[in-house]
Amino acid sequence: MKKGLIFSLIVVALVAISLVGCTMKAEKKVGQTAGIEKTESGHPGSMENLDCLQCHKDLTTEVTEQWEQSAHGFTGVKCQVCHGDEANFQAKPKNETCRGCHSDQFDKNIAKDLSCSTCHIAHNFTIHKVQQYR
Amino acid sequence: MNISRRQFIKASAAAATAAAIGVSVPKRSYAEGDVDKWVKGACRFCGTGCGVYVGVKDGKVVSIKGNPKAKTNFGFLCVKGFLAYKVMNHPDRLKYPMIRQADGKFKRASWDEALDYVASKFKYFHEKYGKDAVAYYGSGQCLTEESYTFNKLWKGGFGSNMVEGNPRLCMASAVGGYITTFGSDEPVGSYADIEQANCIFLVGSNTSECHPIIFRRIMRRKLDNPGVKIIVCEPRKTNTAKIADLWLPVDPGTDLAVFHSMAREIIKNNWVDKAFIDKNTRVTDGKNTYSFEKYAEFVEQFDPESVEKLTRCPAENIRKAAEWFATSGASMTLWTMGLNQRTRGVWANNLIHNLHLITGNICKPGADSFSLTGQPNACGGVRETGTLCHLLPGTKPVTNDKWRAHVEKEWGIAPGTIDPKPGFHTMKMFDSLGGEDDPNKPIKAMLTSTTNPAQSLPNLNKYVKGMKDAFLVVIDIFPTRTTQLADVVLPAAFIYEKGGVFGCSERRSQLTEKCVEPPFEAKPDIWIAAQIAKRMGLEKLIPWNMDDSMKANEMAWTEYTRVTKDTDHTLYGATYDRLKREPAGIQWPCPSVDHPGTYKRYVRGMDPMFDHKGFLAKFGKQIPSDAKVYFYMDSKNEGKANIWLRPYKEAAEVPDAQYPFYLTTGRVIEQWHTGTMTMRIPEIARAHPNGYVEIHPADASKYNIVTGDMVLVESKRGKSVLPAVVTKTSMPGILFVPWHDQAFDRMINFVCNDAVDPGSKEPEFKIAAVRIQRVSGPVKIEDKVVITDINSAYS
């Protein structure tokens, strides 16, 4: 059962990697066309004085909804906790960020070259867990 | 091609989604050696007591991670604790002592100059106006050693009980509830009951935002065991209700009737635990004792249908809640300010305890009546050390002749030094504070530490002048609304720059080791207290005046635990050495170094006080050998807890034709109290960068208000102008404002009510009657307001 789950995750990951490659190119193109500069830290445009969710509720609805139903969503671990501020934005949080709450797992991680989120999908991890419990 | 910023972000949403869910193979991100050392400690913020490790590199704190071995948080942290270290190196830190000059501006002073000046002024006021002319106002965020030291200096040194702290504003009603029901302050059980509870009743608590790590445990319990019932009783359907099976909406202050009604249903359906009631409880109104039948008769008036009319809580929900609570096998209630910050806060606490007592949901795994503390050291630092106007160390009243004599002996001071008369409670203390030219204000000077009363007191308009006119000394790490009224400002060290003990909600004391040196000339409070003592001829009383804060802390802690050795709150076995070694701290009672600490009180085999000879002798207790559960601090010495007959009483102020709305205030997850720290952490300042007023769509439509409009919120006492957020979170007729915003026009505490609970003296922050008016459409307001200029005006 668990092996099957891991295999499925790997397949999903591989598909997503190829998607990321495509959409990254698209993002660059759109950005260039629009003339919108990324901030120094890499966030696409200024965050101004806005809470991340103020834009992302509308603009990345699917991600927001996944997050809302996740353990992070229930407990108020909002976008900026992991992804940082305008000054230190990280599209993919570093493992040191995850360490803040998951230090034991960080220390025991045998695949230190990989990002935690490679396997532990931070936005919808709970859904997967809930299904396990059921 | 023209594209707006929003369109651009939407266009790249797929990329953002994929990147954010983390499915691509990353570059190496693991940085070994990003810190030089990890130092064990506790979180600086709420009363959960999360264990942390503080990461130090090159003499600076650069990171915080959760302590996986901590029994409170198991390694998890909320956003505040995780990023707390960012305040430490903030450029706004107070760097030097400062004294206000004749021109109204502050001037840098040396520590000697500042301390000499403070001591000379205190001496002057003592001589001219008496021992009670100088007050101390502390905080549930001071370390235990600091609160103990200030308390000793005032009560043992000055002979004055003018000692208060901000726990009066948040936890006093819980203290009153525990003492009047069980005879002794603080919870019977522990957080560990969450994992064993089958029904969790969250009342007057937006746990998900105010105690997020406790909420995580509740959420995990629910996710792991979907059959566990979660009931939320709140005027607002907050994020906490997301995991709830049942919401009991109530108008603010009316929940007393809901609790009575639940009790009625429990009795009517014979869901009571008769054996527990007979053996371990008595029914009382405070004067007389009655039969349980009398209690049943009393609650009969609270039938669910009548209560629905009074409270707006559906009768069916009350019935369901009563059934789940009584029949789950193990029910746990958790609450905080929603019950405490009320003129009937003690009663509200009593009525929750009643539900537990009549169903036997106490003194067994998973069953407890648990008050969540707001601040990290309100329990350990203020309640347990007795740093309030009516208490002494061990949470024993100053009016108790025997205990006063005991403390005087332990402190090595002359019998009769400690005043048997309590000082003034917080609101009275601030009402009595004023200038020398005002004969109606007997308190002429005040020292505050780690708190911001010029923003956090209710009905601020009434108290600002007194703070401004009096001689006010403020110990803090940043400029605040209170430093704007101060005469002397003393720069404090942050917890990780000095170390010390915090005691959290579950009777657990945890030691934080000093991690780094304080910046510039900032000093630990314990050093400041000891230096003032020295200058006032009290060096013998407070001998821990050395520069080494951990040495001073250890001396203060060792003395404190010796003074309280034989009390029901004993931490005598929690020596400093042991606290350094213990990964998760220790829960009292812990009478000896070989005792592991106590998960549950009043239960034989779990609670060491059953066999603690020193305690039994000192307090004249005899516990029958066959008693499995025994409330040994019962003032009648019968080992029983009180089921209270408390009549229904509404809030001090309810809506009327002129002020038709209820106003309630609270916190949001990112912001802590008055925002002096959290508003300086960029990642979280952007979440809720200003105060706002939540309005139900039905009300908004009546007043032609849409989200973003500026709205005047006005009570009999004061007003605020805030942007509106139209939302169904609260019921119609109820407004909500978070209170962290420092912008003068948005400081909602000008509007709040300062009426106090007659028992606990805690003010009714949570309920005010207000009116509203649309002022304008959306306007650009200043976000993330913090006081940066020490010479700025209170306006």
Interface residues (C-beta under 8 A of the other chain):
Chain A: V12 A13 A16 I17 L19 V20 T23 M24 A26 E27 V30 G31 T33 A34 I36 P44 G45 M47 N49 L50 D51 C52 C55 H56 D58 L59 T60 T61 E62 V63 Q66 A71 F74 T75 G76 V77 K78 Q80 V81 H83 G84 D85 E86 A87 N88 A91 K92 P93 K94 N95 E96 R99 G100 C101 H102 S103 D104 F106 N109 K112 D113 L114 S115 C116 S117 T118 H120 I121 A122 H123 N124 T126 K129 V130 Y133 R134
Chain B: M1 N2 I3 R5 R6 F8 I9 K10 A11 S12 A13 A14 A15 A16 T17 A18 A19 A20 I21 G22 V23 S24 V25 P26 R28 S29 Y30 A31 D34 Y53 S63 I64 K65 G66 N67 P68 G75 F76 L77 C78 V79 F82 L83 S208 E209 P212 I213 F215 R216 M219 R220 L223 D224 P226 N239 K242 I243 I669 E670 P682 E683 I684 R686 A687 H688 P689 D783 K784
